[in-house]
Amino acid sequence: MLKNAKNGSWDDVIVLEKDRAKLLNIFLSTTVNPEYEQEVATGIQSVMAIDSDIMVLGQSKKLDLAQMLQTMDQGKKAVKAYTS
């Protein structure tokens, strides 16, 4: 997911997130053997860190899209004013 987010392949990120959500639900409903608790905790922390990176990239993309929409709106207003 992170690789796709970095490449701007947001449609792929969404598809992978749906699959991941199903797997996480299964994983989180499974009892962890006490001898593996630390390794599982470390893995969960890694997933959370990657999620944070993806969210930062998503926020950046969201801001870029908002700026593009604003620019397009300004262009429409300029065309309308010019053609009036």
PyMOL Python script that loads the backbone (N, CA, C, O; Angstrom):
from pymol import cmd

cmd.read_pdbstr("""\
ATOM      1  N   MET A   1       0.822  -1.187   0.000  1.00  0.00           N
ATOM      2  CA  MET A   1       0.000   0.000   0.000  1.00  0.00           C
ATOM      3  C   MET A   1       0.862   1.246   0.000  1.00  0.00           C
ATOM      4  O   MET A   1       0.587   2.196  -0.733  1.00  0.00           O
ATOM      5  N   LEU A   2       1.894   1.249   0.808  1.00  0.00           N
ATOM      6  CA  LEU A   2       2.765   2.420   0.876  1.00  0.00           C
ATOM      7  C   LEU A   2       3.451   2.659  -0.464  1.00  0.00           C
ATOM      8  O   LEU A   2       3.547   3.797  -0.923  1.00  0.00           O
ATOM      9  N   LYS A   3       3.924   1.594  -1.084  1.00  0.00           N
ATOM     10  CA  LYS A   3       4.577   1.725  -2.390  1.00  0.00           C
ATOM     11  C   LYS A   3       3.614   2.343  -3.406  1.00  0.00           C
ATOM     12  O   LYS A   3       3.988   3.248  -4.152  1.00  0.00           O
ATOM     13  N   ASN A   4       2.383   1.854  -3.431  1.00  0.00           N
ATOM     14  CA  ASN A   4       1.388   2.403  -4.347  1.00  0.00           C
ATOM     15  C   ASN A   4       1.065   3.851  -4.019  1.00  0.00           C
ATOM     16  O   ASN A   4       0.905   4.670  -4.924  1.00  0.00           O
ATOM     17  N   ALA A   5       0.968   4.175  -2.741  1.00  0.00           N
ATOM     18  CA  ALA A   5       0.699   5.559  -2.344  1.00  0.00           C
ATOM     19  C   ALA A   5       1.833   6.478  -2.793  1.00  0.00           C
ATOM     20  O   ALA A   5       1.591   7.580  -3.283  1.00  0.00           O
ATOM     21  N   LYS A   6       3.058   6.021  -2.624  1.00  0.00           N
ATOM     22  CA  LYS A   6       4.205   6.827  -3.061  1.00  0.00           C
ATOM     23  C   LYS A   6       4.212   7.025  -4.571  1.00  0.00           C
ATOM     24  O   LYS A   6       4.662   8.056  -5.069  1.00  0.00           O
ATOM     25  N   ASN A   7       3.703   6.016  -5.304  1.00  0.00           N
ATOM     26  CA  ASN A   7       3.648   6.107  -6.762  1.00  0.00           C
ATOM     27  C   ASN A   7       2.398   6.831  -7.256  1.00  0.00           C
ATOM     28  O   ASN A   7       2.235   7.045  -8.457  1.00  0.00           O
ATOM     29  N   GLY A   8       1.522   7.205  -6.335  1.00  0.00           N
ATOM     30  CA  GLY A   8       0.295   7.893  -6.714  1.00  0.00           C
ATOM     31  C   GLY A   8      -0.784   6.966  -7.241  1.00  0.00           C
ATOM     32  O   GLY A   8      -1.734   7.426  -7.876  1.00  0.00           O
ATOM     33  N   SER A   9      -0.659   5.681  -6.992  1.00  0.00           N
ATOM     34  CA  SER A   9      -1.642   4.686  -7.451  1.00  0.00           C
ATOM     35  C   SER A   9      -2.719   4.508  -6.383  1.00  0.00           C
ATOM     36  O   SER A   9      -2.812   3.457  -5.750  1.00  0.00           O
ATOM     37  N   TRP A  10      -3.525   5.540  -6.194  1.00  0.00           N
ATOM     38  CA  TRP A  10      -4.489   5.554  -5.101  1.00  0.00           C
ATOM     39  C   TRP A  10      -5.607   4.543  -5.284  1.00  0.00           C
ATOM     40  O   TRP A  10      -6.141   4.032  -4.300  1.00  0.00           O
ATOM     41  N   ASP A  11      -5.970   4.246  -6.526  1.00  0.00           N
ATOM     42  CA  ASP A  11      -6.984   3.212  -6.753  1.00  0.00           C
ATOM     43  C   ASP A  11      -6.495   1.859  -6.231  1.00  0.00           C
ATOM     44  O   ASP A  11      -7.263   1.090  -5.652  1.00  0.00           O
ATOM     45  N   ASP A  12      -5.203   1.580  -6.444  1.00  0.00           N
ATOM     46  CA  ASP A  12      -4.627   0.332  -5.941  1.00  0.00           C
ATOM     47  C   ASP A  12      -4.565   0.322  -4.424  1.00  0.00           C
ATOM     48  O   ASP A  12      -4.772  -0.717  -3.798  1.00  0.00           O
ATOM     49  N   VAL A  13      -4.285   1.464  -3.834  1.00  0.00           N
ATOM     50  CA  VAL A  13      -4.257   1.564  -2.369  1.00  0.00           C
ATOM     51  C   VAL A  13      -5.629   1.211  -1.797  1.00  0.00           C
ATOM     52  O   VAL A  13      -5.728   0.494  -0.802  1.00  0.00           O
ATOM     53  N   ILE A  14      -6.672   1.715  -2.428  1.00  0.00           N
ATOM     54  CA  ILE A  14      -8.035   1.464  -1.949  1.00  0.00           C
ATOM     55  C   ILE A  14      -8.376  -0.020  -2.043  1.00  0.00           C
ATOM     56  O   ILE A  14      -8.958  -0.583  -1.116  1.00  0.00           O
ATOM     57  N   VAL A  15      -8.016  -0.651  -3.155  1.00  0.00           N
ATOM     58  CA  VAL A  15      -8.282  -2.087  -3.324  1.00  0.00           C
ATOM     59  C   VAL A  15      -7.536  -2.883  -2.260  1.00  0.00           C
ATOM     60  O   VAL A  15      -8.101  -3.781  -1.636  1.00  0.00           O
ATOM     61  N   LEU A  16      -6.274  -2.551  -2.060  1.00  0.00           N
ATOM     62  CA  LEU A  16      -5.474  -3.268  -1.067  1.00  0.00           C
ATOM     63  C   LEU A  16      -5.990  -3.036   0.348  1.00  0.00           C
ATOM     64  O   LEU A  16      -5.938  -3.938   1.184  1.00  0.00           O
ATOM     65  N   GLU A  17      -6.481  -1.843   0.618  1.00  0.00           N
ATOM     66  CA  GLU A  17      -7.011  -1.535   1.952  1.00  0.00           C
ATOM     67  C   GLU A  17      -8.222  -2.408   2.263  1.00  0.00           C
ATOM     68  O   GLU A  17      -8.375  -2.873   3.392  1.00  0.00           O
ATOM     69  N   LYS A  18      -9.074  -2.631   1.283  1.00  0.00           N
ATOM     70  CA  LYS A  18     -10.245  -3.490   1.499  1.00  0.00           C
ATOM     71  C   LYS A  18      -9.803  -4.911   1.855  1.00  0.00           C
ATOM     72  O   LYS A  18     -10.345  -5.525   2.774  1.00  0.00           O
ATOM     73  N   ASP A  19      -8.826  -5.421   1.125  1.00  0.00           N
ATOM     74  CA  ASP A  19      -8.309  -6.765   1.419  1.00  0.00           C
ATOM     75  C   ASP A  19      -7.651  -6.798   2.791  1.00  0.00           C
ATOM     76  O   ASP A  19      -7.843  -7.736   3.564  1.00  0.00           O
ATOM     77  N   ARG A  20      -6.877  -5.762   3.080  1.00  0.00           N
ATOM     78  CA  ARG A  20      -6.173  -5.710   4.356  1.00  0.00           C
ATOM     79  C   ARG A  20      -7.138  -5.636   5.527  1.00  0.00           C
ATOM     80  O   ARG A  20      -6.904  -6.253   6.567  1.00  0.00           O
ATOM     81  N   ALA A  21      -8.212  -4.893   5.368  1.00  0.00           N
ATOM     82  CA  ALA A  21      -9.198  -4.764   6.447  1.00  0.00           C
ATOM     83  C   ALA A  21      -9.780  -6.125   6.809  1.00  0.00           C
ATOM     84  O   ALA A  21      -9.961  -6.438   7.986  1.00  0.00           O
ATOM     85  N   LYS A  22     -10.070  -6.928   5.797  1.00  0.00           N
ATOM     86  CA  LYS A  22     -10.595  -8.276   6.057  1.00  0.00           C
ATOM     87  C   LYS A  22      -9.572  -9.117   6.817  1.00  0.00           C
ATOM     88  O   LYS A  22      -9.906  -9.799   7.786  1.00  0.00           O
ATOM     89  N   LEU A  23      -8.324  -9.056   6.362  1.00  0.00           N
ATOM     90  CA  LEU A  23      -7.269  -9.836   7.017  1.00  0.00           C
ATOM     91  C   LEU A  23      -7.006  -9.360   8.439  1.00  0.00           C
ATOM     92  O   LEU A  23      -6.761 -10.169   9.334  1.00  0.00           O
ATOM     93  N   LEU A  24      -7.057  -8.043   8.648  1.00  0.00           N
ATOM     94  CA  LEU A  24      -6.859  -7.514  10.000  1.00  0.00           C
ATOM     95  C   LEU A  24      -7.965  -7.963  10.945  1.00  0.00           C
ATOM     96  O   LEU A  24      -7.703  -8.283  12.105  1.00  0.00           O
ATOM     97  N   ASN A  25      -9.193  -7.988  10.453  1.00  0.00           N
ATOM     98  CA  ASN A  25     -10.299  -8.455  11.295  1.00  0.00           C
ATOM     99  C   ASN A  25     -10.084  -9.900  11.718  1.00  0.00           C
ATOM    100  O   ASN A  25     -10.313 -10.254  12.875  1.00  0.00           O
ATOM    101  N   ILE A  26      -9.648 -10.726  10.791  1.00  0.00           N
ATOM    102  CA  ILE A  26      -9.360 -12.125  11.120  1.00  0.00           C
ATOM    103  C   ILE A  26      -8.209 -12.203  12.127  1.00  0.00           C
ATOM    104  O   ILE A  26      -8.290 -12.911  13.130  1.00  0.00           O
ATOM    105  N   PHE A  27      -7.144 -11.466  11.838  1.00  0.00           N
ATOM    106  CA  PHE A  27      -5.966 -11.499  12.705  1.00  0.00           C
ATOM    107  C   PHE A  27      -6.298 -11.024  14.122  1.00  0.00           C
ATOM    108  O   PHE A  27      -5.890 -11.644  15.105  1.00  0.00           O
ATOM    109  N   LEU A  28      -7.034  -9.932  14.214  1.00  0.00           N
ATOM    110  CA  LEU A  28      -7.324  -9.361  15.528  1.00  0.00           C
ATOM    111  C   LEU A  28      -8.329 -10.184  16.333  1.00  0.00           C
ATOM    112  O   LEU A  28      -8.461  -9.995  17.542  1.00  0.00           O
ATOM    113  N   SER A  29      -9.027 -11.082  15.674  1.00  0.00           N
ATOM    114  CA  SER A  29      -9.949 -11.944  16.411  1.00  0.00           C
ATOM    115  C   SER A  29      -9.286 -13.255  16.838  1.00  0.00           C
ATOM    116  O   SER A  29      -9.927 -14.123  17.430  1.00  0.00           O
ATOM    117  N   THR A  30      -8.010 -13.382  16.533  1.00  0.00           N
ATOM    118  CA  THR A  30      -7.256 -14.589  16.870  1.00  0.00           C
ATOM    119  C   THR A  30      -6.454 -14.351  18.149  1.00  0.00           C
ATOM    120  O   THR A  30      -5.844 -13.295  18.318  1.00  0.00           O
ATOM    121  N   THR A  31      -6.460 -15.315  19.027  1.00  0.00           N
ATOM    122  CA  THR A  31      -5.688 -15.218  20.265  1.00  0.00           C
ATOM    123  C   THR A  31      -4.210 -15.408  19.960  1.00  0.00           C
ATOM    124  O   THR A  31      -3.821 -16.308  19.215  1.00  0.00           O
ATOM    125  N   VAL A  32      -3.404 -14.549  20.548  1.00  0.00           N
ATOM    126  CA  VAL A  32      -1.960 -14.618  20.350  1.00  0.00           C
ATOM    127  C   VAL A  32      -1.337 -15.453  21.452  1.00  0.00           C
ATOM    128  O   VAL A  32      -1.612 -15.256  22.636  1.00  0.00           O
ATOM    129  N   ASN A  33      -0.507 -16.373  21.050  1.00  0.00           N
ATOM    130  CA  ASN A  33       0.251 -17.176  22.004  1.00  0.00           C
ATOM    131  C   ASN A  33       1.164 -16.226  22.778  1.00  0.00           C
ATOM    132  O   ASN A  33       1.874 -15.430  22.163  1.00  0.00           O
ATOM    133  N   PRO A  34       1.163 -16.290  24.103  1.00  0.00           N
ATOM    134  CA  PRO A  34       1.971 -15.363  24.913  1.00  0.00           C
ATOM    135  C   PRO A  34       3.447 -15.287  24.507  1.00  0.00           C
ATOM    136  O   PRO A  34       4.070 -14.235  24.653  1.00  0.00           O
ATOM    137  N   GLU A  35       4.000 -16.365  24.011  1.00  0.00           N
ATOM    138  CA  GLU A  35       5.412 -16.325  23.649  1.00  0.00           C
ATOM    139  C   GLU A  35       5.670 -15.459  22.396  1.00  0.00           C
ATOM    140  O   GLU A  35       6.817 -15.114  22.113  1.00  0.00           O
ATOM    141  N   TYR A  36       4.616 -15.112  21.655  1.00  0.00           N
ATOM    142  CA  TYR A  36       4.755 -14.299  20.444  1.00  0.00           C
ATOM    143  C   TYR A  36       4.209 -12.880  20.610  1.00  0.00           C
ATOM    144  O   TYR A  36       4.171 -12.110  19.650  1.00  0.00           O
ATOM    145  N   GLU A  37       3.789 -12.539  21.827  1.00  0.00           N
ATOM    146  CA  GLU A  37       3.171 -11.236  22.050  1.00  0.00           C
ATOM    147  C   GLU A  37       4.075 -10.077  21.640  1.00  0.00           C
ATOM    148  O   GLU A  37       3.608  -9.130  21.007  1.00  0.00           O
ATOM    149  N   GLN A  38       5.340 -10.135  21.982  1.00  0.00           N
ATOM    150  CA  GLN A  38       6.244  -9.029  21.660  1.00  0.00           C
ATOM    151  C   GLN A  38       6.427  -8.900  20.144  1.00  0.00           C
ATOM    152  O   GLN A  38       6.430  -7.789  19.613  1.00  0.00           O
ATOM    153  N   GLU A  39       6.577 -10.018  19.456  1.00  0.00           N
ATOM    154  CA  GLU A  39       6.739  -9.970  18.001  1.00  0.00           C
ATOM    155  C   GLU A  39       5.475  -9.428  17.332  1.00  0.00           C
ATOM    156  O   GLU A  39       5.557  -8.657  16.376  1.00  0.00           O
ATOM    157  N   VAL A  40       4.319  -9.829  17.830  1.00  0.00           N
ATOM    158  CA  VAL A  40       3.057  -9.337  17.283  1.00  0.00           C
ATOM    159  C   VAL A  40       2.930  -7.838  17.546  1.00  0.00           C
ATOM    160  O   VAL A  40       2.518  -7.086  16.663  1.00  0.00           O
ATOM    161  N   ALA A  41       3.275  -7.408  18.737  1.00  0.00           N
ATOM    162  CA  ALA A  41       3.219  -5.984  19.079  1.00  0.00           C
ATOM    163  C   ALA A  41       4.145  -5.179  18.168  1.00  0.00           C
ATOM    164  O   ALA A  41       3.776  -4.100  17.705  1.00  0.00           O
ATOM    165  N   THR A  42       5.325  -5.692  17.913  1.00  0.00           N
ATOM    166  CA  THR A  42       6.269  -5.015  17.019  1.00  0.00           C
ATOM    167  C   THR A  42       5.693  -4.936  15.600  1.00  0.00           C
ATOM    168  O   THR A  42       5.815  -3.906  14.937  1.00  0.00           O
ATOM    169  N   GLY A  43       5.075  -6.006  15.144  1.00  0.00           N
ATOM    170  CA  GLY A  43       4.449  -6.012  13.825  1.00  0.00           C
ATOM    171  C   GLY A  43       3.315  -5.006  13.723  1.00  0.00           C
ATOM    172  O   GLY A  43       3.180  -4.306  12.720  1.00  0.00           O
ATOM    173  N   ILE A  44       2.502  -4.941  14.768  1.00  0.00           N
ATOM    174  CA  ILE A  44       1.398  -3.977  14.787  1.00  0.00           C
ATOM    175  C   ILE A  44       1.929  -2.556  14.769  1.00  0.00           C
ATOM    176  O   ILE A  44       1.372  -1.699  14.083  1.00  0.00           O
ATOM    177  N   GLN A  45       2.990  -2.292  15.504  1.00  0.00           N
ATOM    178  CA  GLN A  45       3.595  -0.956  15.498  1.00  0.00           C
ATOM    179  C   GLN A  45       4.126  -0.609  14.110  1.00  0.00           C
ATOM    180  O   GLN A  45       4.030   0.541  13.681  1.00  0.00           O
ATOM    181  N   SER A  46       4.682  -1.584  13.412  1.00  0.00           N
ATOM    182  CA  SER A  46       5.172  -1.350  12.049  1.00  0.00           C
ATOM    183  C   SER A  46       4.020  -0.999  11.106  1.00  0.00           C
ATOM    184  O   SER A  46       4.130  -0.087  10.287  1.00  0.00           O
ATOM    185  N   VAL A  47       2.931  -1.729  11.234  1.00  0.00           N
ATOM    186  CA  VAL A  47       1.747  -1.451  10.402  1.00  0.00           C
ATOM    187  C   VAL A  47       1.219  -0.054  10.695  1.00  0.00           C
ATOM    188  O   VAL A  47       0.847   0.677   9.777  1.00  0.00           O
ATOM    189  N   MET A  48       1.184   0.317  11.964  1.00  0.00           N
ATOM    190  CA  MET A  48       0.705   1.646  12.336  1.00  0.00           C
ATOM    191  C   MET A  48       1.604   2.743  11.779  1.00  0.00           C
ATOM    192  O   MET A  48       1.110   3.788  11.356  1.00  0.00           O
ATOM    193  N   ALA A  49       2.904   2.524  11.772  1.00  0.00           N
ATOM    194  CA  ALA A  49       3.838   3.508  11.216  1.00  0.00           C
ATOM    195  C   ALA A  49       3.634   3.655   9.710  1.00  0.00           C
ATOM    196  O   ALA A  49       3.653   4.767   9.182  1.00  0.00           O
ATOM    197  N   ILE A  50       3.441   2.537   9.027  1.00  0.00           N
ATOM    198  CA  ILE A  50       3.192   2.582   7.581  1.00  0.00           C
ATOM    199  C   ILE A  50       1.868   3.291   7.312  1.00  0.00           C
ATOM    200  O   ILE A  50       1.773   4.104   6.392  1.00  0.00           O
ATOM    201  N   ASP A  51       0.847   2.987   8.112  1.00  0.00           N
ATOM    202  CA  ASP A  51      -0.447   3.663   7.962  1.00  0.00           C
ATOM    203  C   ASP A  51      -0.285   5.175   8.104  1.00  0.00           C
ATOM    204  O   ASP A  51      -0.891   5.944   7.358  1.00  0.00           O
ATOM    205  N   SER A  52       0.520   5.586   9.046  1.00  0.00           N
ATOM    206  CA  SER A  52       0.760   7.005   9.253  1.00  0.00           C
ATOM    207  C   SER A  52       1.399   7.629   8.010  1.00  0.00           C
ATOM    208  O   SER A  52       1.011   8.718   7.587  1.00  0.00           O
ATOM    209  N   ASP A  53       2.370   6.939   7.434  1.00  0.00           N
ATOM    210  CA  ASP A  53       3.019   7.435   6.210  1.00  0.00           C
ATOM    211  C   ASP A  53       2.012   7.547   5.064  1.00  0.00           C
ATOM    212  O   ASP A  53       2.027   8.520   4.309  1.00  0.00           O
ATOM    213  N   ILE A  54       1.146   6.555   4.941  1.00  0.00           N
ATOM    214  CA  ILE A  54       0.129   6.575   3.881  1.00  0.00           C
ATOM    215  C   ILE A  54      -0.837   7.738   4.104  1.00  0.00           C
ATOM    216  O   ILE A  54      -1.230   8.409   3.149  1.00  0.00           O
ATOM    217  N   MET A  55      -1.217   7.978   5.345  1.00  0.00           N
ATOM    218  CA  MET A  55      -2.131   9.082   5.638  1.00  0.00           C
ATOM    219  C   MET A  55      -1.497  10.434   5.306  1.00  0.00           C
ATOM    220  O   MET A  55      -2.175  11.329   4.802  1.00  0.00           O
ATOM    221  N   VAL A  56      -0.215  10.584   5.581  1.00  0.00           N
ATOM    222  CA  VAL A  56       0.477  11.830   5.243  1.00  0.00           C
ATOM    223  C   VAL A  56       0.474  12.029   3.727  1.00  0.00           C
ATOM    224  O   VAL A  56       0.203  13.128   3.242  1.00  0.00           O
ATOM    225  N   LEU A  57       0.773  10.973   2.988  1.00  0.00           N
ATOM    226  CA  LEU A  57       0.742  11.060   1.531  1.00  0.00           C
ATOM    227  C   LEU A  57      -0.670  11.356   1.030  1.00  0.00           C
ATOM    228  O   LEU A  57      -0.847  12.127   0.087  1.00  0.00           O
ATOM    229  N   GLY A  58      -1.662  10.752   1.652  1.00  0.00           N
ATOM    230  CA  GLY A  58      -3.050  10.997   1.272  1.00  0.00           C
ATOM    231  C   GLY A  58      -3.464  12.436   1.526  1.00  0.00           C
ATOM    232  O   GLY A  58      -4.148  13.038   0.699  1.00  0.00           O
ATOM    233  N   GLN A  59      -3.062  12.986   2.647  1.00  0.00           N
ATOM    234  CA  GLN A  59      -3.364  14.382   2.959  1.00  0.00           C
ATOM    235  C   GLN A  59      -2.720  15.308   1.934  1.00  0.00           C
ATOM    236  O   GLN A  59      -3.330  16.282   1.493  1.00  0.00           O
ATOM    237  N   SER A  60      -1.504  15.001   1.568  1.00  0.00           N
ATOM    238  CA  SER A  60      -0.798  15.807   0.568  1.00  0.00           C
ATOM    239  C   SER A  60      -1.535  15.762  -0.765  1.00  0.00           C
ATOM    240  O   SER A  60      -1.710  16.790  -1.419  1.00  0.00           O
ATOM    241  N   LYS A  61      -1.966  14.568  -1.165  1.00  0.00           N
ATOM    242  CA  LYS A  61      -2.712  14.418  -2.416  1.00  0.00           C
ATOM    243  C   LYS A  61      -4.032  15.170  -2.338  1.00  0.00           C
ATOM    244  O   LYS A  61      -4.445  15.803  -3.310  1.00  0.00           O
ATOM    245  N   LYS A  62      -4.688  15.104  -1.202  1.00  0.00           N
ATOM    246  CA  LYS A  62      -5.950  15.803  -1.012  1.00  0.00           C
ATOM    247  C   LYS A  62      -5.757  17.312  -1.171  1.00  0.00           C
ATOM    248  O   LYS A  62      -6.572  17.977  -1.811  1.00  0.00           O
ATOM    249  N   LEU A  63      -4.702  17.843  -0.601  1.00  0.00           N
ATOM    250  CA  LEU A  63      -4.419  19.269  -0.728  1.00  0.00           C
ATOM    251  C   LEU A  63      -4.117  19.637  -2.174  1.00  0.00           C
ATOM    252  O   LEU A  63      -4.560  20.679  -2.657  1.00  0.00           O
ATOM    253  N   ASP A  64      -3.362  18.784  -2.869  1.00  0.00           N
ATOM    254  CA  ASP A  64      -3.054  19.017  -4.286  1.00  0.00           C
ATOM    255  C   ASP A  64      -4.334  19.062  -5.115  1.00  0.00           C
ATOM    256  O   ASP A  64      -4.505  19.939  -5.961  1.00  0.00           O
ATOM    257  N   LEU A  65      -5.232  18.110  -4.865  1.00  0.00           N
ATOM    258  CA  LEU A  65      -6.493  18.072  -5.600  1.00  0.00           C
ATOM    259  C   LEU A  65      -7.359  19.292  -5.298  1.00  0.00           C
ATOM    260  O   LEU A  65      -7.998  19.842  -6.194  1.00  0.00           O
ATOM    261  N   ALA A  66      -7.379  19.708  -4.042  1.00  0.00           N
ATOM    262  CA  ALA A  66      -8.152  20.895  -3.674  1.00  0.00           C
ATOM    263  C   ALA A  66      -7.608  22.125  -4.391  1.00  0.00           C
ATOM    264  O   ALA A  66      -8.376  22.968  -4.855  1.00  0.00           O
ATOM    265  N   GLN A  67      -6.289  22.228  -4.482  1.00  0.00           N
ATOM    266  CA  GLN A  67      -5.664  23.356  -5.180  1.00  0.00           C
ATOM    267  C   GLN A  67      -6.006  23.319  -6.669  1.00  0.00           C
ATOM    268  O   GLN A  67      -6.289  24.355  -7.270  1.00  0.00           O
ATOM    269  N   MET A  68      -5.979  22.121  -7.262  1.00  0.00           N
ATOM    270  CA  MET A  68      -6.325  21.987  -8.680  1.00  0.00           C
ATOM    271  C   MET A  68      -7.777  22.410  -8.925  1.00  0.00           C
ATOM    272  O   MET A  68      -8.070  23.107  -9.896  1.00  0.00           O
ATOM    273  N   LEU A  69      -8.679  21.985  -8.042  1.00  0.00           N
ATOM    274  CA  LEU A  69     -10.082  22.355  -8.182  1.00  0.00           C
ATOM    275  C   LEU A  69     -10.276  23.858  -8.048  1.00  0.00           C
ATOM    276  O   LEU A  69     -11.071  24.455  -8.773  1.00  0.00           O
ATOM    277  N   GLN A  70      -9.556  24.458  -7.129  1.00  0.00           N
ATOM    278  CA  GLN A  70      -9.655  25.898  -6.935  1.00  0.00           C
ATOM    279  C   GLN A  70      -9.149  26.632  -8.178  1.00  0.00           C
ATOM    280  O   GLN A  70      -9.749  27.615  -8.612  1.00  0.00           O
ATOM    281  N   THR A  71      -8.052  26.154  -8.741  1.00  0.00           N
ATOM    282  CA  THR A  71      -7.497  26.759  -9.949  1.00  0.00           C
ATOM    283  C   THR A  71      -8.476  26.624 -11.114  1.00  0.00           C
ATOM    284  O   THR A  71      -8.669  27.566 -11.883  1.00  0.00           O
ATOM    285  N   MET A  72      -9.091  25.446 -11.238  1.00  0.00           N
ATOM    286  CA  MET A  72     -10.075  25.237 -12.309  1.00  0.00           C
ATOM    287  C   MET A  72     -11.275  26.159 -12.127  1.00  0.00           C
ATOM    288  O   MET A  72     -11.786  26.718 -13.098  1.00  0.00           O
ATOM    289  N   ASP A  73     -11.719  26.317 -10.894  1.00  0.00           N
ATOM    290  CA  ASP A  73     -12.850  27.191 -10.608  1.00  0.00           C
ATOM    291  C   ASP A  73     -12.515  28.632 -10.961  1.00  0.00           C
ATOM    292  O   ASP A  73     -13.340  29.346 -11.533  1.00  0.00           O
ATOM    293  N   GLN A  74     -11.311  29.056 -10.623  1.00  0.00           N
ATOM    294  CA  GLN A  74     -10.895  30.414 -10.960  1.00  0.00           C
ATOM    295  C   GLN A  74     -10.835  30.594 -12.472  1.00  0.00           C
ATOM    296  O   GLN A  74     -11.195  31.649 -12.993  1.00  0.00           O
ATOM    297  N   GLY A  75     -10.378  29.558 -13.173  1.00  0.00           N
ATOM    298  CA  GLY A  75     -10.318  29.607 -14.633  1.00  0.00           C
ATOM    299  C   GLY A  75     -11.714  29.722 -15.236  1.00  0.00           C
ATOM    300  O   GLY A  75     -11.927  30.485 -16.178  1.00  0.00           O
ATOM    301  N   LYS A  76     -12.662  28.964 -14.693  1.00  0.00           N
ATOM    302  CA  LYS A  76     -14.042  29.038 -15.161  1.00  0.00           C
ATOM    303  C   LYS A  76     -14.614  30.439 -14.960  1.00  0.00           C
ATOM    304  O   LYS A  76     -15.294  30.985 -15.829  1.00  0.00           O
ATOM    305  N   LYS A  77     -14.320  31.005 -13.785  1.00  0.00           N
ATOM    306  CA  LYS A  77     -14.819  32.355 -13.487  1.00  0.00           C
ATOM    307  C   LYS A  77     -14.194  33.370 -14.436  1.00  0.00           C
ATOM    308  O   LYS A  77     -14.867  34.301 -14.879  1.00  0.00           O
ATOM    309  N   ALA A  78     -12.921  33.200 -14.751  1.00  0.00           N
ATOM    310  CA  ALA A  78     -12.260  34.132 -15.660  1.00  0.00           C
ATOM    311  C   ALA A  78     -12.851  34.017 -17.066  1.00  0.00           C
ATOM    312  O   ALA A  78     -13.078  35.029 -17.729  1.00  0.00           O
ATOM    313  N   VAL A  79     -13.097  32.798 -17.515  1.00  0.00           N
ATOM    314  CA  VAL A  79     -13.697  32.595 -18.845  1.00  0.00           C
ATOM    315  C   VAL A  79     -15.090  33.204 -18.876  1.00  0.00           C
ATOM    316  O   VAL A  79     -15.459  33.869 -19.844  1.00  0.00           O
ATOM    317  N   LYS A  80     -15.855  32.982 -17.831  1.00  0.00           N
ATOM    318  CA  LYS A  80     -17.203  33.519 -17.761  1.00  0.00           C
ATOM    319  C   LYS A  80     -17.172  35.043 -17.777  1.00  0.00           C
ATOM    320  O   LYS A  80     -17.964  35.667 -18.483  1.00  0.00           O
ATOM    321  N   ALA A  81     -16.277  35.645 -17.014  1.00  0.00           N
ATOM    322  CA  ALA A  81     -16.169  37.100 -16.984  1.00  0.00           C
ATOM    323  C   ALA A  81     -15.727  37.638 -18.353  1.00  0.00           C
ATOM    324  O   ALA A  81     -16.195  38.689 -18.791  1.00  0.00           O
ATOM    325  N   TYR A  82     -14.839  36.923 -19.014  1.00  0.00           N
ATOM    326  CA  TYR A  82     -14.330  37.366 -20.311  1.00  0.00           C
ATOM    327  C   TYR A  82     -15.396  37.254 -21.390  1.00  0.00           C
ATOM    328  O   TYR A  82     -15.470  38.100 -22.281  1.00  0.00           O
ATOM    329  N   THR A  83     -16.220  36.218 -21.315  1.00  0.00           N
ATOM    330  CA  THR A  83     -17.220  35.991 -22.354  1.00  0.00           C
ATOM    331  C   THR A  83     -18.531  36.734 -22.075  1.00  0.00           C
ATOM    332  O   THR A  83     -19.427  36.732 -22.919  1.00  0.00           O
ATOM    333  N   SER A  84     -18.653  37.361 -20.920  1.00  0.00           N
ATOM    334  CA  SER A  84     -19.885  38.095 -20.597  1.00  0.00           C
ATOM    335  C   SER A  84     -19.919  39.465 -21.216  1.00  0.00           C
ATOM    336  O   SER A  84     -20.889  40.201 -21.035  1.00  0.00           O
TER     337      SER A  84
END
""", "prot")
cmd.dss("prot")
cmd.show_as("cartoon", "prot")
cmd.util.cbc("prot")
cmd.orient("prot")
